[in-house]
């Protein structure tokens, strides 16, 4: 089954969920607000797409934590992703041992339909 990781009230996650419903694709949602993501999952995703793709340096959480001032390297970014799941760019889609980060309808059509 396809697994979607994110938060329900995120606009990008809402778009992804709408795409899945429109195309009647079964999925399971993992909500970062109600569940803590294990650090091993972040390691796995980083091995697939890279830490720069996963780390959301445009999020409210990033600004509130003043992380820009820390000038984090990839190791630091990974550590923060493990501590604060809301720094993960959303949604993260897992399917067939592959990972897509963010909402991109054309990529979804190519990969999932």
Secondary structure as GFF3:
##gff-version 3
##sequence-region A 1 113
A	DSSP	beta_strand	2	6	.	.	.	ID=ss1
A	DSSP	alpha_helix	11	22	.	.	.	ID=ss2
A	DSSP	beta_strand	27	31	.	.	.	ID=ss3
A	DSSP	alpha_helix	39	49	.	.	.	ID=ss4
A	DSSP	alpha_helix	51	54	.	.	.	ID=ss5
A	DSSP	alpha_helix	60	64	.	.	.	ID=ss6
A	DSSP	three_ten_helix	67	70	.	.	.	ID=ss7
A	DSSP	alpha_helix	74	83	.	.	.	ID=ss8
A	DSSP	three_ten_helix	85	87	.	.	.	ID=ss9
A	DSSP	beta_strand	92	95	.	.	.	ID=ss10
A	DSSP	beta_strand	98	101	.	.	.	ID=ss11
A	DSSP	alpha_helix	105	112	.	.	.	ID=ss12
###
